[in-house]
């Protein structure tokens, strides 16, 4: 499966399909492409991609990378909460 889109949501879905097929390296590539297209304001989508990529790294026994992505996902969620709280 090769990337056929410049749409981050489609790339994430391609990553999901590769993950389901056990193609974790390919899934990582799709999630990475999606992350590179997303802006910091697309926090929920970024969080999904980081979380999914983290699980791929776990499945490949690449734990340091998994922790880095999990941390990035958590930081993205914290930023979303802070944005929400600053509105009130």
C-alpha positions, 0 to 999 in steps of 0.5 A: 500500500502506498500513500495516495493522498495529501489528506491527513485523515485519509493517510491515517485511515491508510495507516489503520488499514496497514496496521490491521494487516500487521504491516506496522512499518507501513502504518508508521509511514502513513501516520508520519505522512499525516502528521507532517501535513497536520497543523498544530491546530488540528489537535485531535487528528494529531493525537490520533496519529501519534497514538496510533503510531505509538502502538505500531512502535510497541508492536515492533518493540521500539519502546523509546519511539513509542514513549515519544509519540505517546508523550506527544499525543498527551501534550497535544491533548493538554494543549487542547484542554488549555485552549478550551479553558482559556476561552472561558 
